[in-house]
Amino acid sequence: MDIERVFVVGAGTMGRGIAQAFAQGGLRAVLYDAAPGVAEQAFARIRSDLDRLVEREKMTEEQVAGIVSRLQVAESLDEAASCQFALEAIVEDLDAKSALLGELDTICPLDAILATNTSGLSVTALGRASGRPEQFVGMHFFNPAPVMKLVELVITADARTDVVATAVDLARSIGKEPVRVKDSPGFIVNRLLIPMLNEAILLLEEGVASVEDIDTAMKLGCGFPMGPLELSDLVGNDITLAVMDGLHAGLSGEKYRPADMLRSMVQQQRLGRKTGSGFTVGNE
Ligand SMILES: NC(=O)c1ccc[n+]([C@@H]2O[C@H](COP(=O)([O-])OP(=O)(O)OC[C@H]3O[C@@H](n4cnc5c(N)ncnc54)[C@H](O)[C@@H]3O)[C@@H](O)[C@H]2O)c1
């Protein structure tokens, strides 16, 4: 199936970036958010981000005009009726996502594919809640979505092979590199990355090494652009904890137990850059 028009629900950080990525890739992208004015604000933000790229000579005015002409804000969810693909990027809540996907099922054409950008919920459960599990995939974009090349394509046991093939083609058509992963907690990236951040916090908690030395070791020893503690501050220590909790609940094994220090940092609202206090910020 050729997909020309996509519907993106949720115009927050991810939905806004994903809609822009689709429009940049040549597709028509329709953006909807339940909160009044949010999709319009997202559209304005995309516009100003693109204008900045023109100023920095990374894009031409013609390219920007083309992208903007392919983007549209929807007044209601009913506008999903004209799209062959609908992706949700709303709040990370199983009940909210399930209810929305059930609604999309009643609105979208029968052959439309539904997708989720969830980071931590079961894609299988969401697919079943959508009422069309065989036409459902996880499409996990990375922030900022217009820039990051990777898409984790999360494949459930229910998904039809032609649906997976269409999702692979769709991701490639907008210049992304899809990797296929079975529906499993943390998919690939978070399962590898977040326990490493947690282990760095354990090193600190056990007094094995200092913040600076842990980060320097991984930058100079492994060529990481950023040390694990600085990265946890950037991602948000609350997100690091939520992903660890999800891995611990979903995969048996003590190795996924979040560090006590991580939980206590989150309890103290020391979430990293977003609260100005964390492992590497706010301690000067
Ligand atoms: N932020 C990240 O780095 C990141 C990366 C990958 C995946 N994700 C996942 O993407 C999803 C969205 O994350 P985000 O950071 O963009 O969240 P966000 O809070 O920035 O945006 C969520 C948006 O969804 C809207 N919304 C909530 N319920 C809705 C509904 N029923 N119908 C329509 N709109 C609704 C809200 O008004 C809000 O604008 C989550 O599932 C998250 O786990 C986030």
The ligand as a Tripos MOL2 file, in Angstrom:
@<TRIPOS>MOLECULE
LIG
   44    48     1     0     0
SMALL
NO_CHARGES

@<TRIPOS>ATOM
      1 N1          9.9790   12.5760   24.7340 N.am      1 LIG1
      2 C1         10.7420   11.6340   24.2160 C.2       1 LIG1
      3 O1         11.9710   11.7570   24.1400 O.2       1 LIG1
      4 C2         10.1190   10.3870   23.6430 C.ar      1 LIG1
      5 C3         10.8630    9.5840   22.7650 C.ar      1 LIG1
      6 C4         10.2620    8.4700   22.1750 C.ar      1 LIG1
      7 C5          8.9470    8.1580   22.4850 C.ar      1 LIG1
      8 N2          8.2480    8.9410   23.3620 N.ar      1 LIG1
      9 C6          6.8340    8.5870   23.5960 C.3       1 LIG1
     10 O2          6.0370    9.4480   22.7820 O.3       1 LIG1
     11 C7          4.7880    9.7130   23.4280 C.3       1 LIG1
     12 C8          4.5890   11.2110   23.5860 C.3       1 LIG1
     13 O3          5.6510   11.7470   24.3430 O.3       1 LIG1
     14 P1          5.9470   13.3270   24.3710 P.3       1 LIG1
     15 O4          7.2380   13.4820   25.0910 O.co2     1 LIG1
     16 O5          5.7630   13.9050   23.0020 O.co2     1 LIG1
     17 O6          4.7300   13.8160   25.3140 O.3       1 LIG1
     18 P2          4.1440   15.3010   25.4840 P.3       1 LIG1
     19 O7          3.6160   15.3480   26.8750 O.co2     1 LIG1
     20 O8          5.1510   16.3230   25.0400 O.co2     1 LIG1
     21 O9          2.9220   15.3580   24.4400 O.3       1 LIG1
     22 C9          1.7600   14.5900   24.5740 C.3       1 LIG1
     23 C10         0.6330   15.3430   23.8820 C.3       1 LIG1
     24 O10        -0.4980   14.4610   23.7710 O.3       1 LIG1
     25 C11        -1.6830   15.2350   23.9500 C.3       1 LIG1
     26 N3         -2.7390   14.3220   24.3410 N.ar      1 LIG1
     27 C12        -2.9130   13.6680   25.5210 C.ar      1 LIG1
     28 N4         -3.9940   12.8600   25.4580 N.ar      1 LIG1
     29 C13        -4.5210   13.0060   24.2000 C.ar      1 LIG1
     30 C14        -5.6230   12.4200   23.5260 C.ar      1 LIG1
     31 N5         -6.4030   11.5160   24.1160 N.pl3     1 LIG1
     32 N6         -5.8520   12.7800   22.2430 N.ar      1 LIG1
     33 C15        -5.0610   13.6900   21.6210 C.ar      1 LIG1
     34 N7         -4.0090   14.2860   22.2190 N.ar      1 LIG1
     35 C16        -3.7350   13.9350   23.4900 C.ar      1 LIG1
     36 C17        -1.3190   16.2450   25.0280 C.3       1 LIG1
     37 O11        -2.1780   17.3730   24.9760 O.3       1 LIG1
     38 C18         0.1360   16.5870   24.6430 C.3       1 LIG1
     39 O12         0.1960   17.7110   23.7860 O.3       1 LIG1
     40 C19         4.8130    8.9240   24.7360 C.3       1 LIG1
     41 O13         4.2070    7.6880   24.5270 O.3       1 LIG1
     42 C20         6.3090    8.7660   25.0050 C.3       1 LIG1
     43 O14         6.5870    7.6330   25.7960 O.3       1 LIG1
     44 C21         8.7950   10.0570   23.9330 C.ar      1 LIG1
@<TRIPOS>BOND
     1     1     2 1
     2     2     3 2
     3     2     4 1
     4     4     5 ar
     5     4    44 ar
     6     5     6 ar
     7     6     7 ar
     8     7     8 ar
     9     8     9 1
    10     8    44 ar
    11     9    10 1
    12     9    42 1
    13    10    11 1
    14    11    12 1
    15    11    40 1
    16    12    13 1
    17    13    14 1
    18    14    15 2
    19    14    16 1
    20    14    17 1
    21    17    18 1
    22    18    19 2
    23    18    20 1
    24    18    21 1
    25    21    22 1
    26    22    23 1
    27    23    24 1
    28    23    38 1
    29    24    25 1
    30    25    26 1
    31    25    36 1
    32    26    27 ar
    33    26    35 ar
    34    27    28 ar
    35    28    29 ar
    36    29    30 ar
    37    29    35 ar
    38    30    31 1
    39    30    32 ar
    40    32    33 ar
    41    33    34 ar
    42    34    35 ar
    43    36    37 1
    44    36    38 1
    45    38    39 1
    46    40    41 1
    47    40    42 1
    48    42    43 1
@<TRIPOS>SUBSTRUCTURE
     1 LIG1         1 GROUP 0 **** ****
